[in-house]
Amino acid sequence: MSTAEGKLYLSCSVCESKYWASKVGENESGRVRLNGLVYPVTFHRVLDPEELDKAWAARVSKLQVHGGPGNPAPPADAVRDDRWWSFNLISAN
């Protein structure tokens, strides 16, 4: 998801148990595939609670429009869980 300012985030809940999240280091180079195109990016794990809240708000807003059976929209006033991680993705180009 992205914020109104254009910051791009990749997030997950209970990330400590996710294979991919445990493999991402700070300032880790990687690739993201969107619509068949591969983009080089740098991952930055977000630890600042204020920035995490902004990423969470972007997620809640996005899912109000694009939520579905596998990823339903949370209530608009949903509170971010402490086990929810977010990574800011920066274009490596």
PDB file of N, CA, C and O in Angstrom:
ATOM      1  N   MET A   1       0.825  -1.167   0.000  1.00  0.00           N
ATOM      2  CA  MET A   1       0.000   0.000   0.000  1.00  0.00           C
ATOM      3  C   MET A   1       0.873   1.234   0.000  1.00  0.00           C
ATOM      4  O   MET A   1       2.084   1.161   0.211  1.00  0.00           O
ATOM      5  N   SER A   2       0.236   2.376  -0.241  1.00  0.00           N
ATOM      6  CA  SER A   2       1.013   3.613  -0.260  1.00  0.00           C
ATOM      7  C   SER A   2       0.255   4.699   0.480  1.00  0.00           C
ATOM      8  O   SER A   2      -0.973   4.688   0.565  1.00  0.00           O
ATOM      9  N   THR A   3       1.024   5.638   1.012  1.00  0.00           N
ATOM     10  CA  THR A   3       0.435   6.773   1.702  1.00  0.00           C
ATOM     11  C   THR A   3       0.085   7.852   0.680  1.00  0.00           C
ATOM     12  O   THR A   3       0.459   7.765  -0.490  1.00  0.00           O
ATOM     13  N   ALA A   4      -0.631   8.854   1.138  1.00  0.00           N
ATOM     14  CA  ALA A   4      -0.966   9.983   0.260  1.00  0.00           C
ATOM     15  C   ALA A   4       0.296  10.693  -0.222  1.00  0.00           C
ATOM     16  O   ALA A   4       0.297  11.302  -1.292  1.00  0.00           O
ATOM     17  N   GLU A   5       1.371  10.617   0.567  1.00  0.00           N
ATOM     18  CA  GLU A   5       2.650  11.231   0.188  1.00  0.00           C
ATOM     19  C   GLU A   5       3.433  10.376  -0.801  1.00  0.00           C
ATOM     20  O   GLU A   5       4.477  10.808  -1.289  1.00  0.00           O
ATOM     21  N   GLY A   6       2.956   9.182  -1.103  1.00  0.00           N
ATOM     22  CA  GLY A   6       3.605   8.331  -2.083  1.00  0.00           C
ATOM     23  C   GLY A   6       4.604   7.329  -1.533  1.00  0.00           C
ATOM     24  O   GLY A   6       5.309   6.685  -2.311  1.00  0.00           O
ATOM     25  N   LYS A   7       4.689   7.174  -0.201  1.00  0.00           N
ATOM     26  CA  LYS A   7       5.582   6.160   0.363  1.00  0.00           C
ATOM     27  C   LYS A   7       4.932   4.789   0.184  1.00  0.00           C
ATOM     28  O   LYS A   7       3.749   4.607   0.471  1.00  0.00           O
ATOM     29  N   LEU A   8       5.717   3.841  -0.289  1.00  0.00           N
ATOM     30  CA  LEU A   8       5.232   2.492  -0.568  1.00  0.00           C
ATOM     31  C   LEU A   8       5.631   1.556   0.559  1.00  0.00           C
ATOM     32  O   LEU A   8       6.771   1.573   1.021  1.00  0.00           O
ATOM     33  N   TYR A   9       4.673   0.731   1.000  1.00  0.00           N
ATOM     34  CA  TYR A   9       4.913  -0.198   2.099  1.00  0.00           C
ATOM     35  C   TYR A   9       4.477  -1.606   1.713  1.00  0.00           C
ATOM     36  O   TYR A   9       3.505  -1.804   0.985  1.00  0.00           O
ATOM     37  N   LEU A  10       5.224  -2.566   2.221  1.00  0.00           N
ATOM     38  CA  LEU A  10       4.873  -3.972   2.168  1.00  0.00           C
ATOM     39  C   LEU A  10       4.789  -4.419   3.617  1.00  0.00           C
ATOM     40  O   LEU A  10       5.735  -4.228   4.382  1.00  0.00           O
ATOM     41  N   SER A  11       3.675  -5.008   3.998  1.00  0.00           N
ATOM     42  CA  SER A  11       3.442  -5.304   5.406  1.00  0.00           C
ATOM     43  C   SER A  11       2.887  -6.705   5.587  1.00  0.00           C
ATOM     44  O   SER A  11       2.434  -7.348   4.641  1.00  0.00           O
ATOM     45  N   CYS A  12       2.936  -7.161   6.844  1.00  0.00           N
ATOM     46  CA  CYS A  12       2.325  -8.442   7.177  1.00  0.00           C
ATOM     47  C   CYS A  12       2.022  -8.485   8.671  1.00  0.00           C
ATOM     48  O   CYS A  12       2.636  -7.783   9.474  1.00  0.00           O
ATOM     49  N   SER A  13       1.070  -9.318   9.008  1.00  0.00           N
ATOM     50  CA  SER A  13       0.769  -9.523  10.423  1.00  0.00           C
ATOM     51  C   SER A  13       1.483 -10.783  10.892  1.00  0.00           C
ATOM     52  O   SER A  13       1.700 -11.709  10.111  1.00  0.00           O
ATOM     53  N   VAL A  14       1.839 -10.813  12.146  1.00  0.00           N
ATOM     54  CA  VAL A  14       2.583 -11.917  12.754  1.00  0.00           C
ATOM     55  C   VAL A  14       3.816 -12.235  11.886  1.00  0.00           C
ATOM     56  O   VAL A  14       4.091 -13.391  11.564  1.00  0.00           O
ATOM     57  N   CYS A  15       4.529 -11.195  11.528  1.00  0.00           N
ATOM     58  CA  CYS A  15       5.664 -11.330  10.603  1.00  0.00           C
ATOM     59  C   CYS A  15       6.782 -12.208  11.130  1.00  0.00           C
ATOM     60  O   CYS A  15       7.501 -12.831  10.349  1.00  0.00           O
ATOM     61  N   GLU A  16       6.939 -12.265  12.444  1.00  0.00           N
ATOM     62  CA  GLU A  16       8.038 -13.075  12.975  1.00  0.00           C
ATOM     63  C   GLU A  16       7.917 -14.538  12.563  1.00  0.00           C
ATOM     64  O   GLU A  16       8.900 -15.278  12.602  1.00  0.00           O
ATOM     65  N   SER A  17       6.716 -14.959  12.170  1.00  0.00           N
ATOM     66  CA  SER A  17       6.523 -16.342  11.742  1.00  0.00           C
ATOM     67  C   SER A  17       6.556 -16.501  10.216  1.00  0.00           C
ATOM     68  O   SER A  17       6.463 -17.621   9.713  1.00  0.00           O
ATOM     69  N   LYS A  18       6.684 -15.411   9.489  1.00  0.00           N
ATOM     70  CA  LYS A  18       6.682 -15.461   8.032  1.00  0.00           C
ATOM     71  C   LYS A  18       8.105 -15.671   7.515  1.00  0.00           C
ATOM     72  O   LYS A  18       9.040 -15.012   7.969  1.00  0.00           O
ATOM     73  N   TYR A  19       8.260 -16.582   6.572  1.00  0.00           N
ATOM     74  CA  TYR A  19       9.572 -16.896   6.016  1.00  0.00           C
ATOM     75  C   TYR A  19      10.223 -15.655   5.411  1.00  0.00           C
ATOM     76  O   TYR A  19      11.357 -15.319   5.753  1.00  0.00           O
ATOM     77  N   TRP A  20       9.514 -14.978   4.518  1.00  0.00           N
ATOM     78  CA  TRP A  20      10.123 -13.872   3.790  1.00  0.00           C
ATOM     79  C   TRP A  20      10.532 -12.732   4.714  1.00  0.00           C
ATOM     80  O   TRP A  20      11.602 -12.150   4.536  1.00  0.00           O
ATOM     81  N   ALA A  21       9.698 -12.405   5.696  1.00  0.00           N
ATOM     82  CA  ALA A  21       9.983 -11.266   6.568  1.00  0.00           C
ATOM     83  C   ALA A  21      11.218 -11.516   7.431  1.00  0.00           C
ATOM     84  O   ALA A  21      11.979 -10.592   7.718  1.00  0.00           O
ATOM     85  N   SER A  22      11.406 -12.743   7.833  1.00  0.00           N
ATOM     86  CA  SER A  22      12.566 -13.053   8.668  1.00  0.00           C
ATOM     87  C   SER A  22      13.868 -13.011   7.878  1.00  0.00           C
ATOM     88  O   SER A  22      14.944 -12.964   8.474  1.00  0.00           O
ATOM     89  N   LYS A  23      13.795 -13.026   6.563  1.00  0.00           N
ATOM     90  CA  LYS A  23      14.981 -13.005   5.707  1.00  0.00           C
ATOM     91  C   LYS A  23      15.376 -11.603   5.270  1.00  0.00           C
ATOM     92  O   LYS A  23      16.433 -11.421   4.665  1.00  0.00           O
ATOM     93  N   VAL A  24      14.537 -10.600   5.570  1.00  0.00           N
ATOM     94  CA  VAL A  24      14.808  -9.241   5.124  1.00  0.00           C
ATOM     95  C   VAL A  24      15.591  -8.499   6.187  1.00  0.00           C
ATOM     96  O   VAL A  24      15.109  -8.303   7.303  1.00  0.00           O
ATOM     97  N   GLY A  25      16.807  -8.084   5.838  1.00  0.00           N
ATOM     98  CA  GLY A  25      17.626  -7.297   6.747  1.00  0.00           C
ATOM     99  C   GLY A  25      17.378  -5.812   6.543  1.00  0.00           C
ATOM    100  O   GLY A  25      16.611  -5.417   5.666  1.00  0.00           O
ATOM    101  N   GLU A  26      18.024  -5.001   7.349  1.00  0.00           N
ATOM    102  CA  GLU A  26      17.899  -3.550   7.197  1.00  0.00           C
ATOM    103  C   GLU A  26      18.617  -3.111   5.930  1.00  0.00           C
ATOM    104  O   GLU A  26      19.736  -3.542   5.654  1.00  0.00           O
ATOM    105  N   ASN A  27      17.962  -2.255   5.167  1.00  0.00           N
ATOM    106  CA  ASN A  27      18.506  -1.769   3.890  1.00  0.00           C
ATOM    107  C   ASN A  27      18.817  -2.925   2.951  1.00  0.00           C
ATOM    108  O   ASN A  27      19.838  -2.930   2.263  1.00  0.00           O
ATOM    109  N   GLU A  28      17.930  -3.892   2.935  1.00  0.00           N
ATOM    110  CA  GLU A  28      18.096  -5.096   2.119  1.00  0.00           C
ATOM    111  C   GLU A  28      17.655  -4.840   0.678  1.00  0.00           C
ATOM    112  O   GLU A  28      16.576  -4.299   0.438  1.00  0.00           O
ATOM    113  N   SER A  29      18.484  -5.225  -0.260  1.00  0.00           N
ATOM    114  CA  SER A  29      18.111  -5.137  -1.675  1.00  0.00           C
ATOM    115  C   SER A  29      17.178  -6.296  -1.998  1.00  0.00           C
ATOM    116  O   SER A  29      17.325  -7.401  -1.476  1.00  0.00           O
ATOM    117  N   GLY A  30      16.231  -6.022  -2.857  1.00  0.00           N
ATOM    118  CA  GLY A  30      15.307  -7.072  -3.268  1.00  0.00           C
ATOM    119  C   GLY A  30      14.587  -6.681  -4.544  1.00  0.00           C
ATOM    120  O   GLY A  30      14.899  -5.667  -5.168  1.00  0.00           O
ATOM    121  N   ARG A  31      13.633  -7.490  -4.914  1.00  0.00           N
ATOM    122  CA  ARG A  31      12.829  -7.239  -6.110  1.00  0.00           C
ATOM    123  C   ARG A  31      11.372  -7.481  -5.756  1.00  0.00           C
ATOM    124  O   ARG A  31      11.044  -8.365  -4.966  1.00  0.00           O
ATOM    125  N   VAL A  32      10.515  -6.684  -6.354  1.00  0.00           N
ATOM    126  CA  VAL A  32       9.075  -6.834  -6.172  1.00  0.00           C
ATOM    127  C   VAL A  32       8.454  -6.955  -7.559  1.00  0.00           C
ATOM    128  O   VAL A  32       8.762  -6.174  -8.459  1.00  0.00           O
ATOM    129  N   ARG A  33       7.583  -7.936  -7.719  1.00  0.00           N
ATOM    130  CA  ARG A  33       6.903  -8.113  -9.005  1.00  0.00           C
ATOM    131  C   ARG A  33       5.475  -7.613  -8.880  1.00  0.00           C
ATOM    132  O   ARG A  33       4.722  -8.055  -8.012  1.00  0.00           O
ATOM    133  N   LEU A  34       5.114  -6.694  -9.750  1.00  0.00           N
ATOM    134  CA  LEU A  34       3.760  -6.154  -9.809  1.00  0.00           C
ATOM    135  C   LEU A  34       3.277  -6.205 -11.251  1.00  0.00           C
ATOM    136  O   LEU A  34       3.925  -5.674 -12.153  1.00  0.00           O
ATOM    137  N   ASN A  35       2.145  -6.842 -11.455  1.00  0.00           N
ATOM    138  CA  ASN A  35       1.564  -6.946 -12.801  1.00  0.00           C
ATOM    139  C   ASN A  35       2.557  -7.469 -13.830  1.00  0.00           C
ATOM    140  O   ASN A  35       2.582  -7.004 -14.970  1.00  0.00           O
ATOM    141  N   GLY A  36       3.370  -8.432 -13.427  1.00  0.00           N
ATOM    142  CA  GLY A  36       4.300  -9.071 -14.346  1.00  0.00           C
ATOM    143  C   GLY A  36       5.622  -8.327 -14.536  1.00  0.00           C
ATOM    144  O   GLY A  36       6.519  -8.838 -15.206  1.00  0.00           O
ATOM    145  N   LEU A  37       5.760  -7.132 -13.960  1.00  0.00           N
ATOM    146  CA  LEU A  37       7.003  -6.383 -14.068  1.00  0.00           C
ATOM    147  C   LEU A  37       7.774  -6.499 -12.754  1.00  0.00           C
ATOM    148  O   LEU A  37       7.184  -6.494 -11.673  1.00  0.00           O
ATOM    149  N   VAL A  38       9.088  -6.602 -12.860  1.00  0.00           N
ATOM    150  CA  VAL A  38       9.939  -6.745 -11.682  1.00  0.00           C
ATOM    151  C   VAL A  38      10.674  -5.430 -11.447  1.00  0.00           C
ATOM    152  O   VAL A  38      11.296  -4.871 -12.351  1.00  0.00           O
ATOM    153  N   TYR A  39      10.585  -4.955 -10.210  1.00  0.00           N
ATOM    154  CA  TYR A  39      11.198  -3.691  -9.828  1.00  0.00           C
ATOM    155  C   TYR A  39      12.250  -3.918  -8.750  1.00  0.00           C
ATOM    156  O   TYR A  39      11.965  -4.576  -7.749  1.00  0.00           O
ATOM    157  N   PRO A  40      13.461  -3.388  -8.930  1.00  0.00           N
ATOM    158  CA  PRO A  40      14.460  -3.478  -7.862  1.00  0.00           C
ATOM    159  C   PRO A  40      14.104  -2.457  -6.771  1.00  0.00           C
ATOM    160  O   PRO A  40      13.769  -1.310  -7.067  1.00  0.00           O
ATOM    161  N   VAL A  41      14.183  -2.891  -5.517  1.00  0.00           N
ATOM    162  CA  VAL A  41      13.849  -2.022  -4.393  1.00  0.00           C
ATOM    163  C   VAL A  41      14.828  -2.251  -3.246  1.00  0.00           C
ATOM    164  O   VAL A  41      15.573  -3.231  -3.222  1.00  0.00           O
ATOM    165  N   THR A  42      14.804  -1.332  -2.313  1.00  0.00           N
ATOM    166  CA  THR A  42      15.501  -1.490  -1.046  1.00  0.00           C
ATOM    167  C   THR A  42      14.440  -1.509   0.042  1.00  0.00           C
ATOM    168  O   THR A  42      13.583  -0.628   0.096  1.00  0.00           O
ATOM    169  N   PHE A  43      14.499  -2.512   0.908  1.00  0.00           N
ATOM    170  CA  PHE A  43      13.554  -2.659   2.011  1.00  0.00           C
ATOM    171  C   PHE A  43      14.119  -1.973   3.254  1.00  0.00           C
ATOM    172  O   PHE A  43      15.292  -2.142   3.589  1.00  0.00           O
ATOM    173  N   HIS A  44      13.284  -1.207   3.923  1.00  0.00           N
ATOM    174  CA  HIS A  44      13.641  -0.599   5.210  1.00  0.00           C
ATOM    175  C   HIS A  44      12.541  -0.988   6.192  1.00  0.00           C
ATOM    176  O   HIS A  44      11.396  -0.560   6.043  1.00  0.00           O
ATOM    177  N   ARG A  45      12.875  -1.788   7.184  1.00  0.00           N
ATOM    178  CA  ARG A  45      11.860  -2.137   8.183  1.00  0.00           C
ATOM    179  C   ARG A  45      11.527  -0.897   9.006  1.00  0.00           C
ATOM    180  O   ARG A  45      12.415  -0.221   9.526  1.00  0.00           O
ATOM    181  N   VAL A  46      10.255  -0.617   9.113  1.00  0.00           N
ATOM    182  CA  VAL A  46       9.780   0.542   9.854  1.00  0.00           C
ATOM    183  C   VAL A  46       9.635   0.147  11.322  1.00  0.00           C
ATOM    184  O   VAL A  46       8.949  -0.823  11.646  1.00  0.00           O
ATOM    185  N   LEU A  47      10.277   0.893  12.196  1.00  0.00           N
ATOM    186  CA  LEU A  47      10.190   0.653  13.634  1.00  0.00           C
ATOM    187  C   LEU A  47       9.551   1.826  14.371  1.00  0.00           C
ATOM    188  O   LEU A  47       9.083   1.671  15.499  1.00  0.00           O
ATOM    189  N   ASP A  48       9.530   2.977  13.750  1.00  0.00           N
ATOM    190  CA  ASP A  48       8.951   4.175  14.357  1.00  0.00           C
ATOM    191  C   ASP A  48       7.424   4.026  14.441  1.00  0.00           C
ATOM    192  O   ASP A  48       6.772   3.864  13.409  1.00  0.00           O
ATOM    193  N   PRO A  49       6.841   4.077  15.650  1.00  0.00           N
ATOM    194  CA  PRO A  49       5.392   3.884  15.806  1.00  0.00           C
ATOM    195  C   PRO A  49       4.551   4.865  14.992  1.00  0.00           C
ATOM    196  O   PRO A  49       3.488   4.494  14.495  1.00  0.00           O
ATOM    197  N   GLU A  50       5.002   6.094  14.850  1.00  0.00           N
ATOM    198  CA  GLU A  50       4.232   7.080  14.084  1.00  0.00           C
ATOM    199  C   GLU A  50       4.181   6.699  12.603  1.00  0.00           C
ATOM    200  O   GLU A  50       3.132   6.796  11.968  1.00  0.00           O
ATOM    201  N   GLU A  51       5.316   6.269  12.061  1.00  0.00           N
ATOM    202  CA  GLU A  51       5.329   5.853  10.655  1.00  0.00           C
ATOM    203  C   GLU A  51       4.553   4.556  10.472  1.00  0.00           C
ATOM    204  O   GLU A  51       3.865   4.390   9.465  1.00  0.00           O
ATOM    205  N   LEU A  52       4.652   3.627  11.434  1.00  0.00           N
ATOM    206  CA  LEU A  52       3.850   2.406  11.367  1.00  0.00           C
ATOM    207  C   LEU A  52       2.361   2.734  11.336  1.00  0.00           C
ATOM    208  O   LEU A  52       1.598   2.107  10.601  1.00  0.00           O
ATOM    209  N   ASP A  53       1.950   3.711  12.128  1.00  0.00           N
ATOM    210  CA  ASP A  53       0.541   4.113  12.127  1.00  0.00           C
ATOM    211  C   ASP A  53       0.120   4.681  10.778  1.00  0.00           C
ATOM    212  O   ASP A  53      -1.005   4.451  10.334  1.00  0.00           O
ATOM    213  N   LYS A  54       1.011   5.422  10.121  1.00  0.00           N
ATOM    214  CA  LYS A  54       0.705   5.957   8.785  1.00  0.00           C
ATOM    215  C   LYS A  54       0.564   4.825   7.767  1.00  0.00           C
ATOM    216  O   LYS A  54      -0.343   4.841   6.935  1.00  0.00           O
ATOM    217  N   ALA A  55       1.462   3.847   7.838  1.00  0.00           N
ATOM    218  CA  ALA A  55       1.373   2.693   6.931  1.00  0.00           C
ATOM    219  C   ALA A  55       0.090   1.906   7.211  1.00  0.00           C
ATOM    220  O   ALA A  55      -0.579   1.450   6.284  1.00  0.00           O
ATOM    221  N   TRP A  56      -0.247   1.751   8.493  1.00  0.00           N
ATOM    222  CA  TRP A  56      -1.472   1.038   8.881  1.00  0.00           C
ATOM    223  C   TRP A  56      -2.701   1.772   8.339  1.00  0.00           C
ATOM    224  O   TRP A  56      -3.612   1.146   7.797  1.00  0.00           O
ATOM    225  N   ALA A  57      -2.724   3.093   8.486  1.00  0.00           N
ATOM    226  CA  ALA A  57      -3.855   3.882   7.987  1.00  0.00           C
ATOM    227  C   ALA A  57      -3.995   3.733   6.476  1.00  0.00           C
ATOM    228  O   ALA A  57      -5.112   3.677   5.961  1.00  0.00           O
ATOM    229  N   ALA A  58      -2.867   3.667   5.758  1.00  0.00           N
ATOM    230  CA  ALA A  58      -2.909   3.456   4.306  1.00  0.00           C
ATOM    231  C   ALA A  58      -3.502   2.089   3.993  1.00  0.00           C
ATOM    232  O   ALA A  58      -4.264   1.953   3.036  1.00  0.00           O
ATOM    233  N   ARG A  59      -3.167   1.083   4.779  1.00  0.00           N
ATOM    234  CA  ARG A  59      -3.717  -0.266   4.585  1.00  0.00           C
ATOM    235  C   ARG A  59      -5.223  -0.279   4.816  1.00  0.00           C
ATOM    236  O   ARG A  59      -5.979  -0.807   4.000  1.00  0.00           O
ATOM    237  N   VAL A  60      -5.653   0.301   5.925  1.00  0.00           N
ATOM    238  CA  VAL A  60      -7.080   0.327   6.248  1.00  0.00           C
ATOM    239  C   VAL A  60      -7.849   1.048   5.148  1.00  0.00           C
ATOM    240  O   VAL A  60      -8.905   0.583   4.718  1.00  0.00           O
ATOM    241  N   SER A  61      -7.325   2.179   4.692  1.00  0.00           N
ATOM    242  CA  SER A  61      -7.974   2.953   3.636  1.00  0.00           C
ATOM    243  C   SER A  61      -8.071   2.154   2.336  1.00  0.00           C
ATOM    244  O   SER A  61      -9.118   2.134   1.690  1.00  0.00           O
ATOM    245  N   LYS A  62      -6.975   1.500   1.959  1.00  0.00           N
ATOM    246  CA  LYS A  62      -6.953   0.700   0.730  1.00  0.00           C
ATOM    247  C   LYS A  62      -7.975  -0.433   0.786  1.00  0.00           C
ATOM    248  O   LYS A  62      -8.692  -0.679  -0.185  1.00  0.00           O
ATOM    249  N   LEU A  63      -8.038  -1.113   1.919  1.00  0.00           N
ATOM    250  CA  LEU A  63      -8.932  -2.263   2.021  1.00  0.00           C
ATOM    251  C   LEU A  63     -10.403  -1.872   2.096  1.00  0.00           C
ATOM    252  O   LEU A  63     -11.274  -2.710   1.860  1.00  0.00           O
ATOM    253  N   GLN A  64     -10.692  -0.624   2.418  1.00  0.00           N
ATOM    254  CA  GLN A  64     -12.089  -0.184   2.386  1.00  0.00           C
ATOM    255  C   GLN A  64     -12.616  -0.254   0.952  1.00  0.00           C
ATOM    256  O   GLN A  64     -13.809  -0.461   0.726  1.00  0.00           O
ATOM    257  N   VAL A  65     -11.712  -0.079  -0.011  1.00  0.00           N
ATOM    258  CA  VAL A  65     -12.077  -0.106  -1.427  1.00  0.00           C
ATOM    259  C   VAL A  65     -11.748  -1.450  -2.073  1.00  0.00           C
ATOM    260  O   VAL A  65     -12.531  -1.968  -2.868  1.00  0.00           O
ATOM    261  N   HIS A  66     -10.587  -2.013  -1.730  1.00  0.00           N
ATOM    262  CA  HIS A  66     -10.090  -3.197  -2.430  1.00  0.00           C
ATOM    263  C   HIS A  66     -10.057  -4.451  -1.567  1.00  0.00           C
ATOM    264  O   HIS A  66      -9.404  -5.425  -1.942  1.00  0.00           O
ATOM    265  N   GLY A  67     -10.728  -4.461  -0.445  1.00  0.00           N
ATOM    266  CA  GLY A  67     -10.774  -5.658   0.392  1.00  0.00           C
ATOM    267  C   GLY A  67     -11.586  -6.752  -0.283  1.00  0.00           C
ATOM    268  O   GLY A  67     -12.398  -6.477  -1.168  1.00  0.00           O
ATOM    269  N   GLY A  68     -11.369  -7.970   0.128  1.00  0.00           N
ATOM    270  CA  GLY A  68     -12.099  -9.093  -0.446  1.00  0.00           C
ATOM    271  C   GLY A  68     -12.123 -10.252   0.515  1.00  0.00           C
ATOM    272  O   GLY A  68     -11.695 -10.116   1.661  1.00  0.00           O
ATOM    273  N   PRO A  69     -12.620 -11.403   0.066  1.00  0.00           N
ATOM    274  CA  PRO A  69     -12.757 -12.552   0.959  1.00  0.00           C
ATOM    275  C   PRO A  69     -11.452 -12.990   1.620  1.00  0.00           C
ATOM    276  O   PRO A  69     -11.463 -13.358   2.794  1.00  0.00           O
ATOM    277  N   GLY A  70     -10.355 -12.965   0.919  1.00  0.00           N
ATOM    278  CA  GLY A  70      -9.078 -13.390   1.483  1.00  0.00           C
ATOM    279  C   GLY A  70      -8.396 -12.315   2.305  1.00  0.00           C
ATOM    280  O   GLY A  70      -7.482 -12.610   3.075  1.00  0.00           O
ATOM    281  N   ASN A  71      -8.820 -11.088   2.155  1.00  0.00           N
ATOM    282  CA  ASN A  71      -8.225  -9.957   2.865  1.00  0.00           C
ATOM    283  C   ASN A  71      -9.316  -8.915   3.101  1.00  0.00           C
ATOM    284  O   ASN A  71      -9.317  -7.857   2.472  1.00  0.00           O
ATOM    285  N   PRO A  72     -10.240  -9.217   4.005  1.00  0.00           N
ATOM    286  CA  PRO A  72     -11.394  -8.330   4.200  1.00  0.00           C
ATOM    287  C   PRO A  72     -11.004  -6.980   4.783  1.00  0.00           C
ATOM    288  O   PRO A  72      -9.976  -6.848   5.448  1.00  0.00           O
ATOM    289  N   ALA A  73     -11.829  -5.993   4.527  1.00  0.00           N
ATOM    290  CA  ALA A  73     -11.590  -4.648   5.051  1.00  0.00           C
ATOM    291  C   ALA A  73     -11.783  -4.634   6.560  1.00  0.00           C
ATOM    292  O   ALA A  73     -12.806  -5.098   7.065  1.00  0.00           O
ATOM    293  N   PRO A  74     -10.804  -4.103   7.277  1.00  0.00           N
ATOM    294  CA  PRO A  74     -10.979  -3.939   8.719  1.00  0.00           C
ATOM    295  C   PRO A  74     -11.894  -2.740   8.974  1.00  0.00           C
ATOM    296  O   PRO A  74     -12.126  -1.936   8.071  1.00  0.00           O
ATOM    297  N   PRO A  75     -12.408  -2.618  10.179  1.00  0.00           N
ATOM    298  CA  PRO A  75     -13.177  -1.413  10.490  1.00  0.00           C
ATOM    299  C   PRO A  75     -12.306  -0.173  10.265  1.00  0.00           C
ATOM    300  O   PRO A  75     -11.093  -0.222  10.467  1.00  0.00           O
ATOM    301  N   ALA A  76     -12.906   0.907   9.859  1.00  0.00           N
ATOM    302  CA  ALA A  76     -12.152   2.132   9.559  1.00  0.00           C
ATOM    303  C   ALA A  76     -11.358   2.636  10.763  1.00  0.00           C
ATOM    304  O   ALA A  76     -10.354   3.328  10.593  1.00  0.00           O
ATOM    305  N   ASP A  77     -11.796   2.296  11.973  1.00  0.00           N
ATOM    306  CA  ASP A  77     -11.089   2.743  13.176  1.00  0.00           C
ATOM    307  C   ASP A  77     -10.231   1.641  13.802  1.00  0.00           C
ATOM    308  O   ASP A  77      -9.890   1.712  14.983  1.00  0.00           O
ATOM    309  N   ALA A  78      -9.887   0.631  13.016  1.00  0.00           N
ATOM    310  CA  ALA A  78      -9.085  -0.495  13.517  1.00  0.00           C
ATOM    311  C   ALA A  78      -7.749  -0.007  14.049  1.00  0.00           C
ATOM    312  O   ALA A  78      -7.126   0.886  13.474  1.00  0.00           O
ATOM    313  N   VAL A  79      -7.318  -0.599  15.148  1.00  0.00           N
ATOM    314  CA  VAL A  79      -6.045  -0.257  15.775  1.00  0.00           C
ATOM    315  C   VAL A  79      -4.975  -1.244  15.321  1.00  0.00           C
ATOM    316  O   VAL A  79      -5.218  -2.448  15.230  1.00  0.00           O
ATOM    317  N   ARG A  80      -3.806  -0.719  15.044  1.00  0.00           N
ATOM    318  CA  ARG A  80      -2.689  -1.546  14.585  1.00  0.00           C
ATOM    319  C   ARG A  80      -2.226  -2.486  15.699  1.00  0.00           C
ATOM    320  O   ARG A  80      -2.014  -2.064  16.836  1.00  0.00           O
ATOM    321  N   ASP A  81      -2.074  -3.757  15.356  1.00  0.00           N
ATOM    322  CA  ASP A  81      -1.566  -4.761  16.285  1.00  0.00           C
ATOM    323  C   ASP A  81      -0.045  -4.630  16.373  1.00  0.00           C
ATOM    324  O   ASP A  81       0.606  -4.326  15.374  1.00  0.00           O
ATOM    325  N   ASP A  82       0.516  -4.853  17.538  1.00  0.00           N
ATOM    326  CA  ASP A  82       1.970  -4.753  17.715  1.00  0.00           C
ATOM    327  C   ASP A  82       2.732  -5.799  16.915  1.00  0.00           C
ATOM    328  O   ASP A  82       3.924  -5.627  16.661  1.00  0.00           O
ATOM    329  N   ARG A  83       2.068  -6.880  16.510  1.00  0.00           N
ATOM    330  CA  ARG A  83       2.742  -7.935  15.733  1.00  0.00           C
ATOM    331  C   ARG A  83       2.703  -7.652  14.234  1.00  0.00           C
ATOM    332  O   ARG A  83       3.112  -8.493  13.434  1.00  0.00           O
ATOM    333  N   TRP A  84       2.217  -6.482  13.853  1.00  0.00           N
ATOM    334  CA  TRP A  84       2.130  -6.089  12.449  1.00  0.00           C
ATOM    335  C   TRP A  84       3.412  -5.352  12.079  1.00  0.00           C
ATOM    336  O   TRP A  84       3.741  -4.328  12.678  1.00  0.00           O
ATOM    337  N   TRP A  85       4.124  -5.871  11.102  1.00  0.00           N
ATOM    338  CA  TRP A  85       5.367  -5.266  10.635  1.00  0.00           C
ATOM    339  C   TRP A  85       5.110  -4.560   9.308  1.00  0.00           C
ATOM    340  O   TRP A  85       4.184  -4.898   8.571  1.00  0.00           O
ATOM    341  N   SER A  86       5.940  -3.590   9.031  1.00  0.00           N
ATOM    342  CA  SER A  86       5.855  -2.902   7.752  1.00  0.00           C
ATOM    343  C   SER A  86       7.258  -2.565   7.274  1.00  0.00           C
ATOM    344  O   SER A  86       8.142  -2.235   8.064  1.00  0.00           O
ATOM    345  N   PHE A  87       7.436  -2.653   5.986  1.00  0.00           N
ATOM    346  CA  PHE A  87       8.694  -2.329   5.333  1.00  0.00           C
ATOM    347  C   PHE A  87       8.427  -1.227   4.322  1.00  0.00           C
ATOM    348  O   PHE A  87       7.534  -1.349   3.484  1.00  0.00           O
ATOM    349  N   ASN A  88       9.209  -0.142   4.401  1.00  0.00           N
ATOM    350  CA  ASN A  88       9.141   0.906   3.389  1.00  0.00           C
ATOM    351  C   ASN A  88       9.989   0.442   2.217  1.00  0.00           C
ATOM    352  O   ASN A  88      11.148   0.069   2.393  1.00  0.00           O
ATOM    353  N   LEU A  89       9.415   0.465   1.026  1.00  0.00           N
ATOM    354  CA  LEU A  89      10.145   0.063  -0.168  1.00  0.00           C
ATOM    355  C   LEU A  89      10.551   1.306  -0.938  1.00  0.00           C
ATOM    356  O   LEU A  89       9.731   2.185  -1.204  1.00  0.00           O
ATOM    357  N   ILE A  90      11.826   1.368  -1.292  1.00  0.00           N
ATOM    358  CA  ILE A  90      12.370   2.506  -2.037  1.00  0.00           C
ATOM    359  C   ILE A  90      12.905   1.978  -3.350  1.00  0.00           C
ATOM    360  O   ILE A  90      13.627   0.981  -3.379  1.00  0.00           O
ATOM    361  N   SER A  91      12.557   2.636  -4.422  1.00  0.00           N
ATOM    362  CA  SER A  91      13.042   2.224  -5.740  1.00  0.00           C
ATOM    363  C   SER A  91      14.554   2.244  -5.770  1.00  0.00           C
ATOM    364  O   SER A  91      15.183   3.198  -5.311  1.00  0.00           O
ATOM    365  N   ALA A  92      15.135   1.186  -6.311  1.00  0.00           N
ATOM    366  CA  ALA A  92      16.603   1.085  -6.402  1.00  0.00           C
ATOM    367  C   ALA A  92      17.101   1.624  -7.736  1.00  0.00           C
ATOM    368  O   ALA A  92      18.294   1.547  -8.029  1.00  0.00           O
ATOM    369  N   ASN A  93      16.213   2.161  -8.533  1.00  0.00           N
ATOM    370  CA  ASN A  93      16.624   2.749  -9.834  1.00  0.00           C
ATOM    371  C   ASN A  93      17.078   4.164  -9.667  1.00  0.00           C
ATOM    372  O   ASN A  93      17.456   4.810 -10.644  1.00  0.00           O
TER     373      ASN A  93
END
